[in-house]
């Protein structure tokens, strides 16, 4: 069973940042995205897709609940992925997905600073 705690901690820290971001910053554009909220939503969608893939479930639409919900959406998607990966036997593929997810959270955090 892989240790998904680094993913949980990274997602929680970033989600908290988005929850406390003022509207002007949340809606401000960053390279590649119309807003910081859009960048966070893209990350949440990526993490949710990885979780579904790890669980063997069908692809589903991850909704846009609005800029002010993106912190919560990010937390839910990240925790779902952490739980899905923690339930799998540890192997190179699972380790790579986990490392890639942690890196993606870090990249979004740096982009949205």
N, CA and C atoms as an extended XYZ file, in Angstrom:
339
Properties=species:S:1:pos:R:3:atomname:S:1:resname:S:1:resid:I:1 pbc="F F F"
N         0.842       -1.172        0.000 N   UNK     1
C         0.000        0.000        0.000 CA  UNK     1
C         0.894        1.243        0.000 C   UNK     1
N         0.753        2.103       -1.007 N   UNK     2
C         1.586        3.303       -1.076 CA  UNK     2
C         1.183        4.336       -0.036 C   UNK     2
N         2.125        5.180        0.340 N   UNK     3
C         1.864        6.253        1.297 CA  UNK     3
C         1.347        7.461        0.524 C   UNK     3
N         0.059        7.713        0.609 N   UNK     4
C        -0.558        8.820       -0.107 CA  UNK     4
C        -0.603       10.099        0.724 C   UNK     4
N        -0.031       10.074        1.913 N   UNK     5
C        -0.079       11.244        2.796 CA  UNK     5
C         0.543       12.500        2.169 C   UNK     5
N         1.657       12.397        1.436 N   UNK     6
C         2.185       13.615        0.801 CA  UNK     6
C         1.186       14.265       -0.165 C   UNK     6
N         0.402       13.460       -0.859 N   UNK     7
C        -0.619       14.008       -1.743 CA  UNK     7
C        -1.706       14.704       -0.934 C   UNK     7
N        -2.172       14.071        0.116 N   UNK     8
C        -3.208       14.657        0.967 CA  UNK     8
C        -2.740       15.994        1.533 C   UNK     8
N        -1.519       16.027        2.026 N   UNK     9
C        -0.999       17.268        2.616 CA  UNK     9
C        -0.859       18.370        1.576 C   UNK     9
N        -0.369       18.034        0.387 N   UNK    10
C        -0.204       19.030       -0.664 CA  UNK    10
C        -1.559       19.560       -1.135 C   UNK    10
N        -2.516       18.666       -1.318 N   UNK    11
C        -3.853       19.069       -1.768 CA  UNK    11
C        -4.539       19.918       -0.703 C   UNK    11
N        -4.427       19.512        0.552 N   UNK    12
C        -5.072       20.280        1.621 CA  UNK    12
C        -4.503       21.694        1.709 C   UNK    12
N        -3.198       21.812        1.590 N   UNK    13
C        -2.570       23.136        1.669 CA  UNK    13
C        -3.031       24.020        0.510 C   UNK    13
N        -3.075       23.463       -0.695 N   UNK    14
C        -3.494       24.255       -1.849 CA  UNK    14
C        -4.986       24.569       -1.780 C   UNK    14
N        -5.784       23.614       -1.382 N   UNK    15
C        -7.226       23.852       -1.251 CA  UNK    15
C        -7.490       24.971       -0.250 C   UNK    15
N        -6.776       24.960        0.862 N   UNK    16
C        -6.941       26.023        1.862 CA  UNK    16
C        -6.581       27.386        1.287 C   UNK    16
N        -5.530       27.429        0.471 N   UNK    17
C        -5.163       28.698       -0.185 CA  UNK    17
C        -6.290       29.206       -1.056 C   UNK    17
N        -6.905       28.317       -1.825 N   UNK    18
C        -7.999       28.737       -2.699 CA  UNK    18
C        -9.234       29.143       -1.899 C   UNK    18
N        -9.481       28.465       -0.803 N   UNK    19
C       -10.647       28.822        0.021 CA  UNK    19
C       -10.506       30.216        0.625 C   UNK    19
N        -9.291       30.635        0.887 N   UNK    20
C        -9.088       31.936        1.535 CA  UNK    20
C        -8.683       33.046        0.571 C   UNK    20
N        -8.607       32.752       -0.710 N   UNK    21
C        -8.189       33.733       -1.707 CA  UNK    21
C        -9.273       34.788       -1.919 C   UNK    21
N        -8.884       36.049       -1.977 N   UNK    22
C        -9.881       37.070       -2.304 CA  UNK    22
C       -10.359       36.911       -3.751 C   UNK    22
N       -11.546       37.397       -3.993 N   UNK    23
C       -12.152       37.252       -5.321 CA  UNK    23
C       -11.254       37.801       -6.416 C   UNK    23
N       -10.641       38.939       -6.180 N   UNK    24
C        -9.809       39.546       -7.220 CA  UNK    24
C        -8.647       38.640       -7.616 C   UNK    24
N        -8.068       37.970       -6.653 N   UNK    25
C        -6.959       37.067       -6.953 CA  UNK    25
C        -7.467       35.757       -7.550 C   UNK    25
N        -8.547       35.242       -7.002 N   UNK    26
C        -9.137       33.987       -7.479 CA  UNK    26
C        -9.514       34.079       -8.953 C   UNK    26
N       -10.024       35.233       -9.353 N   UNK    27
C       -10.466       35.415      -10.728 CA  UNK    27
C        -9.385       35.995      -11.629 C   UNK    27
N        -8.206       36.274      -11.075 N   UNK    28
C        -7.103       36.805      -11.870 CA  UNK    28
C        -6.493       35.739      -12.768 C   UNK    28
N        -6.130       36.158      -13.956 N   UNK    29
C        -5.555       35.235      -14.938 CA  UNK    29
C        -4.138       34.825      -14.553 C   UNK    29
N        -3.786       33.618      -14.934 N   UNK    30
C        -2.425       33.095      -14.811 CA  UNK    30
C        -2.066       32.478      -16.156 C   UNK    30
N        -0.782       32.317      -16.451 N   UNK    31
C        -0.396       31.766      -17.757 CA  UNK    31
C        -1.108       30.443      -18.071 C   UNK    31
N        -1.783       30.435      -19.203 N   UNK    32
C        -2.457       29.225      -19.659 CA  UNK    32
C        -3.901       29.080      -19.207 C   UNK    32
N        -4.350       29.945      -18.314 N   UNK    33
C        -5.702       29.837      -17.758 CA  UNK    33
C        -6.317       31.224      -17.633 C   UNK    33
N        -7.622       31.289      -17.784 N   UNK    34
C        -8.321       32.552      -17.652 CA  UNK    34
C        -8.369       33.069      -16.234 C   UNK    34
N        -8.160       32.163      -15.269 N   UNK    35
C        -8.162       32.566      -13.863 CA  UNK    35
C        -7.442       31.509      -13.026 C   UNK    35
N        -7.100       31.883      -11.803 N   UNK    36
C        -6.524       30.905      -10.873 CA  UNK    36
C        -7.533       29.801      -10.586 C   UNK    36
N        -8.804       30.193      -10.493 N   UNK    37
C        -9.858       29.201      -10.259 CA  UNK    37
C        -9.909       28.184      -11.395 C   UNK    37
N        -9.732       28.636      -12.614 N   UNK    38
C        -9.738       27.720      -13.765 CA  UNK    38
C        -8.555       26.761      -13.710 C   UNK    38
N        -7.409       27.252      -13.263 N   UNK    39
C        -6.233       26.382      -13.123 CA  UNK    39
C        -6.482       25.323      -12.054 C   UNK    39
N        -7.093       25.729      -10.950 N   UNK    40
C        -7.395       24.772       -9.881 CA  UNK    40
C        -8.439       23.762      -10.328 C   UNK    40
N        -9.432       24.213      -11.080 N   UNK    41
C       -10.449       23.291      -11.588 CA  UNK    41
C        -9.828       22.274      -12.540 C   UNK    41
N        -8.918       22.726      -13.382 N   UNK    42
C        -8.234       21.803      -14.290 CA  UNK    42
C        -7.461       20.743      -13.498 C   UNK    42
N        -6.804       21.162      -12.426 N   UNK    43
C        -6.096       20.208      -11.577 CA  UNK    43
C        -7.072       19.250      -10.910 C   UNK    43
N        -8.168       19.760      -10.374 N   UNK    44
C        -9.162       18.895       -9.727 CA  UNK    44
C        -9.704       17.871      -10.718 C   UNK    44
N        -9.960       18.317      -11.935 N   UNK    45
C       -10.452       17.392      -12.966 CA  UNK    45
C        -9.415       16.319      -13.290 C   UNK    45
N        -8.156       16.711      -13.332 N   UNK    46
C        -7.082       15.748      -13.609 CA  UNK    46
C        -6.982       14.720      -12.476 C   UNK    46
N        -7.025       15.189      -11.231 N   UNK    47
C        -6.945       14.275      -10.090 CA  UNK    47
C        -8.155       13.350      -10.042 C   UNK    47
N        -9.339       13.883      -10.334 N   UNK    48
C       -10.551       13.056      -10.335 CA  UNK    48
C       -10.476       11.981      -11.426 C   UNK    48
N        -9.965       12.348      -12.594 N   UNK    49
C        -9.838       11.368      -13.680 CA  UNK    49
C        -8.856       10.257      -13.300 C   UNK    49
N        -7.765       10.637      -12.644 N   UNK    50
C        -6.799        9.636      -12.189 CA  UNK    50
C        -7.420        8.702      -11.156 C   UNK    50
N        -8.247        9.252      -10.264 N   UNK    51
C        -8.911        8.425       -9.248 CA  UNK    51
C        -9.862        7.440       -9.897 C   UNK    51
N       -10.648        7.907      -10.854 N   UNK    52
C       -11.566        7.000      -11.548 CA  UNK    52
C       -10.819        5.902      -12.285 C   UNK    52
N        -9.719        6.286      -12.901 N   UNK    53
C        -8.909        5.295      -13.614 CA  UNK    53
C        -8.339        4.261      -12.639 C   UNK    53
N        -7.860        4.720      -11.492 N   UNK    54
C        -7.290        3.803      -10.497 CA  UNK    54
C        -8.345        2.859       -9.947 C   UNK    54
N        -9.576        3.346       -9.858 N   UNK    55
C       -10.672        2.522       -9.337 CA  UNK    55
C       -11.302        1.651      -10.410 C   UNK    55
N       -10.920        1.888      -11.663 N   UNK    56
C       -11.484        1.110      -12.755 CA  UNK    56
C       -12.875        1.564      -13.156 C   UNK    56
N       -13.230        2.775      -12.771 N   UNK    57
C       -14.555        3.293      -13.095 CA  UNK    57
C       -14.581        3.990      -14.437 C   UNK    57
N       -15.778        4.219      -14.952 N   UNK    58
C       -15.912        4.909      -16.233 CA  UNK    58
C       -15.600        6.402      -16.075 C   UNK    58
N       -15.141        7.002      -17.140 N   UNK    59
C       -14.872        8.441      -17.128 CA  UNK    59
C       -16.185        9.181      -16.918 C   UNK    59
N       -16.119       10.258      -16.125 N   UNK    60
C       -17.296       11.079      -15.860 CA  UNK    60
C       -16.911       12.538      -15.929 C   UNK    60
N       -17.900       13.361      -16.164 N   UNK    61
C       -17.710       14.801      -16.189 CA  UNK    61
C       -17.497       15.309      -14.767 C   UNK    61
N       -16.472       16.108      -14.574 N   UNK    62
C       -16.238       16.755      -13.281 CA  UNK    62
C       -16.789       18.164      -13.420 C   UNK    62
N       -17.830       18.501      -12.656 N   UNK    63
C       -18.531       19.759      -12.887 CA  UNK    63
C       -17.740       20.993      -12.472 C   UNK    63
N       -18.114       22.096      -13.065 N   UNK    64
C       -17.596       23.398      -12.662 CA  UNK    64
C       -18.631       23.984      -11.719 C   UNK    64
N       -18.327       24.009      -10.433 N   UNK    65
C       -19.262       24.515       -9.435 CA  UNK    65
C       -19.034       25.990       -9.136 C   UNK    65
N       -18.154       26.615       -9.895 N   UNK    66
C       -17.899       28.034       -9.717 CA  UNK    66
C       -16.589       28.292       -8.992 C   UNK    66
N       -16.115       29.498       -9.158 N   UNK    67
C       -14.804       29.870       -8.627 CA  UNK    67
C       -14.711       29.712       -7.116 C   UNK    67
N       -15.792       29.979       -6.406 N   UNK    68
C       -15.722       29.950       -4.947 CA  UNK    68
C       -15.790       28.535       -4.374 C   UNK    68
N       -16.073       27.548       -5.191 N   UNK    69
C       -16.130       26.157       -4.746 CA  UNK    69
C       -14.885       25.370       -5.127 C   UNK    69
N       -13.985       25.985       -5.866 N   UNK    70
C       -12.862       25.235       -6.433 CA  UNK    70
C       -11.932       24.672       -5.359 C   UNK    70
N       -11.772       25.355       -4.240 N   UNK    71
C       -10.944       24.808       -3.158 CA  UNK    71
C       -11.513       23.501       -2.635 C   UNK    71
N       -12.824       23.474       -2.435 N   UNK    72
C       -13.469       22.249       -1.963 CA  UNK    72
C       -13.408       21.155       -3.019 C   UNK    72
N       -13.593       21.524       -4.276 N   UNK    73
C       -13.520       20.527       -5.344 CA  UNK    73
C       -12.120       19.926       -5.430 C   UNK    73
N       -11.128       20.754       -5.267 N   UNK    74
C        -9.750       20.284       -5.296 CA  UNK    74
C        -9.488       19.319       -4.144 C   UNK    74
N        -9.970       19.669       -2.963 N   UNK    75
C        -9.777       18.795       -1.798 CA  UNK    75
C       -10.450       17.442       -2.011 C   UNK    75
N       -11.678       17.448       -2.483 N   UNK    76
C       -12.405       16.193       -2.698 CA  UNK    76
C       -11.698       15.326       -3.734 C   UNK    76
N       -11.317       15.922       -4.852 N   UNK    77
C       -10.652       15.150       -5.910 CA  UNK    77
C        -9.318       14.588       -5.419 C   UNK    77
N        -8.558       15.386       -4.700 N   UNK    78
C        -7.272       14.924       -4.188 CA  UNK    78
C        -7.411       13.810       -3.167 C   UNK    78
N        -8.382       13.943       -2.276 N   UNK    79
C        -8.603       12.899       -1.272 CA  UNK    79
C        -9.115       11.613       -1.922 C   UNK    79
N        -9.967       11.751       -2.934 N   UNK    80
C       -10.438       10.564       -3.649 CA  UNK    80
C        -9.279        9.832       -4.313 C   UNK    80
N        -8.380       10.587       -4.935 N   UNK    81
C        -7.229        9.954       -5.568 CA  UNK    81
C        -6.337        9.293       -4.526 C   UNK    81
N        -6.087        9.959       -3.435 N   UNK    82
C        -5.245        9.384       -2.378 CA  UNK    82
C        -5.845        8.075       -1.860 C   UNK    82
N        -7.149        8.062       -1.648 N   UNK    83
C        -7.812        6.845       -1.166 CA  UNK    83
C        -7.750        5.731       -2.204 C   UNK    83
N        -7.955        6.084       -3.469 N   UNK    84
C        -7.906        5.074       -4.529 CA  UNK    84
C        -6.515        4.462       -4.640 C   UNK    84
N        -5.494        5.297       -4.571 N   UNK    85
C        -4.121        4.788       -4.684 CA  UNK    85
C        -3.710        3.996       -3.444 C   UNK    85
N        -4.143        4.441       -2.278 N   UNK    86
C        -3.787        3.739       -1.046 CA  UNK    86
C        -4.390        2.338       -0.999 C   UNK    86
N        -5.478        2.125       -1.726 N   UNK    87
C        -6.128        0.820       -1.748 CA  UNK    87
C        -5.451       -0.170       -2.696 C   UNK    87
N        -4.532        0.316       -3.503 N   UNK    88
C        -3.857       -0.538       -4.484 CA  UNK    88
C        -2.538       -1.056       -3.928 C   UNK    88
N        -2.088       -2.200       -4.422 N   UNK    89
C        -0.756       -2.656       -4.038 CA  UNK    89
C         0.290       -1.716       -4.635 C   UNK    89
N         1.323       -1.468       -3.890 N   UNK    90
C         2.361       -0.548       -4.360 CA  UNK    90
C         3.165       -1.206       -5.476 C   UNK    90
N         3.254       -0.497       -6.590 N   UNK    91
C         4.100       -0.928       -7.702 CA  UNK    91
C         4.605        0.329       -8.400 C   UNK    91
N         5.384        0.138       -9.437 N   UNK    92
C         5.985        1.288      -10.119 CA  UNK    92
C         4.939        2.230      -10.713 C   UNK    92
N         3.872        1.675      -11.253 N   UNK    93
C         2.841        2.504      -11.872 CA  UNK    93
C         2.112        3.352      -10.831 C   UNK    93
N         1.736        2.746       -9.731 N   UNK    94
C         1.050        3.476       -8.660 CA  UNK    94
C         1.967        4.550       -8.084 C   UNK    94
N         3.210        4.206       -7.887 N   UNK    95
C         4.182        5.173       -7.373 CA  UNK    95
C         4.341        6.344       -8.338 C   UNK    95
N         4.358        6.058       -9.629 N   UNK    96
C         4.489        7.110      -10.633 CA  UNK    96
C         3.257        8.020      -10.655 C   UNK    96
N         2.076        7.436      -10.556 N   UNK    97
C         0.849        8.244      -10.533 CA  UNK    97
C         0.837        9.141       -9.303 C   UNK    97
N         1.207        8.587       -8.172 N   UNK    98
C         1.247        9.360       -6.929 CA  UNK    98
C         2.249       10.508       -7.028 C   UNK    98
N         3.430       10.217       -7.510 N   UNK    99
C         4.453       11.257       -7.655 CA  UNK    99
C         4.011       12.317       -8.661 C   UNK    99
N         3.401       11.898       -9.745 N   UNK   100
C         2.915       12.845      -10.744 CA  UNK   100
C         1.818       13.741      -10.204 C   UNK   100
N         0.943       13.183       -9.380 N   UNK   101
C        -0.137       13.977       -8.784 CA  UNK   101
C         0.425       15.008       -7.816 C   UNK   101
N         1.383       14.601       -6.986 N   UNK   102
C         2.016       15.542       -6.046 CA  UNK   102
C         2.715       16.654       -6.825 C   UNK   102
N         3.400       16.291       -7.898 N   UNK   103
C         4.082       17.284       -8.720 CA  UNK   103
C         3.075       18.247       -9.362 C   UNK   103
N         1.958       17.730       -9.845 N   UNK   104
C         0.939       18.577      -10.469 CA  UNK   104
C         0.353       19.568       -9.464 C   UNK   104
N         0.151       19.131       -8.243 N   UNK   105
C        -0.327       20.045       -7.198 CA  UNK   105
C         0.714       21.140       -6.954 C   UNK   105
N         1.969       20.751       -6.889 N   UNK   106
C         3.036       21.731       -6.696 CA  UNK   106
C         3.127       22.728       -7.834 C   UNK   106
N         2.967       22.247       -9.056 N   UNK   107
C         3.015       23.132      -10.222 CA  UNK   107
C         1.867       24.141      -10.202 C   UNK   107
N         0.684       23.664       -9.857 N   UNK   108
C        -0.469       24.567       -9.789 CA  UNK   108
C        -0.292       25.564       -8.647 C   UNK   108
N         0.255       25.112       -7.537 N   UNK   109
C         0.501       26.012       -6.411 CA  UNK   109
C         1.470       27.130       -6.819 C   UNK   109
N         2.523       26.765       -7.537 N   UNK   110
C         3.491       27.769       -7.981 CA  UNK   110
C         2.878       28.705       -9.012 C   UNK   110
N         2.085       28.181       -9.913 N   UNK   111
C         1.454       28.983      -10.952 CA  UNK   111
C         0.482       29.999      -10.348 C   UNK   111
N        -0.191       29.595       -9.290 N   UNK   112
C        -1.255       30.417       -8.707 CA  UNK   112
C        -0.801       31.209       -7.489 C   UNK   112
N         0.478       31.277       -7.258 N   UNK   113
C         0.995       32.002       -6.086 CA  UNK   113
C         0.649       33.461       -6.133 C   UNK   113
